[in-house]
Amino acid sequence: MFARFFSAILEMGMSLALAIPPAHAADEIEAKAQLCAACHGDKGVPTDPKTIPVIWGQEQSYLMKQLRDFRNGERNSAVMSPIAKDLAETDLRKIAAYFAAKTWPARSAPAKPSSAPKGIAQCQACHQPNFQGGMPAPRLAGLSYEYLVAAMRAFAADQQPRHAEIHANADRARTQRHRALCRRAVT
């Protein structure tokens, strides 16, 4: 009887030990995420918001796709591609989840234009009415206007992989209407 009791206790202890992830696993992701803070900011505000996006509080699926695209060479960046190339798939998932769980940084937004630009409903269908993002699209509200315009130009020039729906909108990146859409989205 003592042997069965001892065996049951040992079995429960082993099960518990295997079920609880080691404390250092979270520390490993924190350490890897610190590299990101050099550009994306340690409080969620990028060092240069005009050229670097906010990743704190961004959609996890979007972050995962971007990291995967950098790693696989579908999206090129002199900075991001070499970093992502050395990350395992599980690390990509953990890093995307880590940043998605953070709070989007507060920043003062410019005043909204008085009227919504023509064609805004097309963007809101995926990016949500207030551009807060959600499946399947990333958050745009709070990004800098300059970053968003540059990203849309990159889409139009086929420098970034994209959904087919973005193609038609991105091709208008040089038009005043499109800049008005970007300005509305970031407010």
C-alpha positions in Angstrom: 0.0 0.0 0.0 2.8 2.4 0.8 4.5 1.6 -2.5 1.2 2.5 -4.4 0.8 5.7 -2.4 4.4 6.7 -3.0 4.1 5.8 -6.7 1.0 7.9 -7.0 2.6 10.9 -5.3 5.7 10.6 -7.5 3.5 10.3 -10.6 1.5 13.5 -9.6 4.7 15.4 -8.9 6.2 14.4 -12.3 3.0 15.4 -14.1 3.0 18.8 -12.3 6.6 19.4 -13.1 6.1 18.7 -16.7 2.9 20.8 -16.9 4.5 23.9 -15.4 6.9 25.6 -17.9 10.3 26.4 -16.5 10.5 30.0 -15.1 13.5 30.7 -17.4 11.3 30.1 -20.5 9.6 33.4 -20.0 13.0 35.0 -19.3 14.3 33.7 -22.6 11.5 35.4 -24.6 12.0 38.6 -22.6 15.7 38.5 -23.5 14.9 38.0 -27.2 12.3 40.7 -27.0 14.9 43.1 -25.6 16.6 43.1 -29.0 13.4 44.4 -30.4 13.3 47.3 -27.9 16.4 48.8 -29.5 14.3 50.1 -32.4 10.6 49.4 -31.4 11.1 51.0 -28.0 11.2 49.5 -24.5 7.9 51.3 -23.6 6.3 50.6 -27.0 7.2 53.9 -28.6 9.6 53.3 -31.5 12.8 55.3 -31.7 11.8 56.7 -35.0 8.0 56.4 -35.4 8.2 57.7 -39.0 10.1 54.6 -40.1 9.5 52.0 -37.4 6.0 50.6 -36.5 4.5 50.2 -33.0 4.5 46.5 -32.2 3.2 46.7 -28.6 -0.5 45.6 -28.6 -0.5 44.9 -32.3 -2.5 41.9 -33.6 -0.7 38.7 -32.8 -1.5 37.1 -36.2 -0.2 40.2 -38.0 3.1 40.2 -36.0 3.5 36.5 -36.6 3.0 36.9 -40.4 5.5 39.8 -40.5 8.1 37.9 -38.6 7.6 34.8 -40.8 7.8 37.0 -43.9 11.1 38.5 -42.7 12.5 35.1 -41.8 11.5 33.5 -45.1 12.7 36.4 -47.3 9.2 37.3 -48.5 9.7 40.7 -46.9 13.1 42.3 -46.9 14.7 44.6 -44.3 18.4 45.2 -43.7 17.6 45.1 -39.9 14.7 42.7 -39.5 15.5 39.9 -42.0 18.8 38.9 -40.3 17.2 38.9 -36.9 14.1 36.9 -37.9 16.2 34.4 -39.9 17.8 33.0 -36.8 14.5 32.5 -34.9 12.7 29.2 -34.6 9.0 29.0 -35.4 8.2 28.6 -31.7 10.2 31.7 -30.9 8.3 33.6 -33.6 5.0 32.6 -32.0 6.2 33.5 -28.5 7.6 36.8 -29.5 4.4 37.7 -31.4 2.3 36.7 -28.4 4.6 38.7 -26.1 4.2 41.9 -28.0 0.5 41.4 -28.7 -0.2 41.1 -25.0 1.4 44.5 -24.3 -0.7 47.7 -24.1 -0.7 49.9 -27.2 1.3 53.0 -26.2 -0.8 56.1 -25.6 0.1 59.1 -27.7 -1.6 62.3 -28.6 -3.4 62.0 -31.9 -3.8 64.8 -34.4 -7.3 66.1 -34.8 -9.5 64.0 -37.1 -10.3 65.6 -40.4 -13.8 67.1 -40.4 -15.2 64.6 -42.9 -14.3 61.0 -43.7 -12.5 60.7 -47.0 -14.1 58.9 -49.9 -13.3 55.2 -49.9 -12.7 54.9 -46.1 -15.3 52.1 -45.7 -13.1 49.9 -47.9 -10.3 50.1 -45.4 -12.5 49.9 -42.3 -14.0 46.6 -43.5 -10.7 44.8 -42.4 -9.0 47.4 -40.1 -12.3 48.1 -38.1 -14.2 51.3 -37.9 -11.7 53.1 -35.7 -8.7 51.4 -37.3 -8.0 49.5 -34.0 -7.3 46.3 -36.1 -8.6 42.8 -35.6 -8.5 39.6 -37.5 -7.3 39.7 -40.2 -5.8 43.2 -40.3 -3.3 45.1 -38.2 -4.1 48.2 -36.1 -3.4 51.4 -37.9 -4.7 53.9 -35.4 -1.7 55.3 -33.5 0.9 54.6 -36.2 2.6 57.7 -37.6 1.2 59.1 -40.8 4.6 59.0 -42.4 5.1 55.3 -41.5 1.6 54.4 -42.9 2.1 56.3 -46.2 5.6 54.7 -46.6 4.1 51.2 -45.9 1.4 51.7 -48.5 3.9 52.9 -51.1 5.9 49.7 -50.4 2.8 47.7 -51.0 2.2 49.5 -54.3 5.8 48.9 -55.4 5.5 45.2 -54.5 8.1 45.5 -51.8 5.9 43.9 -49.2 3.7 40.8 -49.5 0.0 41.7 -49.1 -3.5 40.6 -49.4 -5.1 41.1 -52.8 -7.5 43.7 -51.4 -4.7 45.9 -50.4 -3.3 46.0 -54.0 -6.0 48.2 -55.4 -5.8 50.6 -52.4 -2.0 50.6 -52.3 -1.8 51.5 -56.0 -3.4 54.8 -55.1 -0.6 55.6 -52.7 0.5 58.7 -54.6 -3.0 60.3 -54.7 -4.3 62.9 -52.4 -7.3 60.8 -51.5 -5.0 58.0 -50.3 -3.0 60.3 -48.2 -6.3 61.5 -46.7 -7.2 57.9 -45.9 -3.8 57.4 -44.2 -4.3 60.6 -42.2 -7.8 59.5 -41.1 -6.5 56.0 -40.1 -3.8 57.2 -37.8 -5.9 59.5 -35.8 
